Amino acid sequence: MAREASGRAGCWRGAGDGGGLRHGRSRTRTVEERGAAAEERRAAAEALRPERALRRVAVRVDPALLEDAGADILLEALGALGCEYHIEPQRPARSLRWTRTKPDPCPRTVPSEVWAAEEQVLLLLEPEEFLQGLLQLTQTCGPSCSVPWVCSESSTGPHLAVIGLDAYLWSQQPSSQDMRQPESPAVARAPVALSWPKVEEALVLLQLWAHLDVLLVASWQELTQHICAFTRALAQRPLKRYRDSCAFSFCVAGRWAAGERVARDGTGLRGVWWRQIRQFRRVSPAVADAIVTAFPSPRLLQQAYTSCSTEQERLALLADLPVKTGGAGRPRRVGPDLSRRICLFLTATNPELLLDLSS
């Protein structure tokens, strides 16, 4: 019997050792999976860092822009920004094009739509060219009107930029001496000029009808600041998209953010009702327990309010409910203040009504 018991004990010990081994392997596997997930999150965070994302943005500059005095300010700023820039012929001419590439390799934890490819185009126009286009647009606006500066072959609508439009309009205003002189052929062939009200009207038309944004700047320095800010914003878009895709990650499917869940049969309603009462100011857990014990759901409390004959009776319905205390002190009640606040919360129809008079 002793040997048999000893043998059985040995069998039991062997089974226990096997279970511990399996448990140890499962724990090791869990640790490895957590480590791999943490490594993937670190890789995703590294790929989404704005300074890393900025290196994957390329700005392609049309050579015709370099003919303008002051264009070197743009190239110096792009070089200091940390993004790539290339001098390549663009269509349309005198434009800049932004492109962004995916990281290689792409983190698996980041949705593919975060890295969606997108191109942005900024077309630089001379003031006179811009005004001629506005004049054409305002004169022939209609279903058959073709929008200037928009290429039908391109799927990307450009943004427009004009340097020195304000100064150009001021320079084209006729002086008092010109107004006294008779009109000559030279005056008749003067460059096109529109008044500021007409320009503003055309800008609104461009934005609402043609979906074109126009940037009016005074100098290359101001234009360069805008281009650099736009480049940084374009580099940060993947990070913002990723944050939007992970928004409210603390909410588990089918559960409240507070962790309470109400089933179809009403299970959990008491806990939610208790938490809702606790959201009122100066409400202790014991007071919430007293109210929930007397009225296990807000619907039952509303029915009790309906059965009251006067407003004063409704306001004081909960005032005398006893509150259990742990010590042997004097008995406590819910009190008239909280009774009034809960009554107004469940029965009032005025959204501007102040529940807490002491706030």
Secondary structure, 3 states (H helix, E strand, C coil): CHHHHHHHHHHHHHHHHHHHHHHHHHHHHHHHHHHHHHHHHHHHHHHHCHHHHHHCEEEEECHHHHHCCCHHHHHHHHHHHCCEEEECCCCCCCEEEEEECCCCCCCCCCCHHHHCCCCEEEEEECHHHHHHHHHHHHHCCCCCCCCCCCCCCCCCCCEEEEECHHHHHHHCCCCHHHHHCCCCHHHHCCCCCCCHHHHHHHHHHHHHCCCCCEEEECCHHHHHHHHHHHHHHHHHHHHHHHHHHCCCCCCCCCCCCCCCCCCCCCCCHHHHHHHHHHCCCCCCHHHHHHHHHHCCCHHHHHHHHHHCCCHHHHHCCCCCCEECCCCCCCCEECCHHHHHHHHHHHHCCCCCCCCCCCC
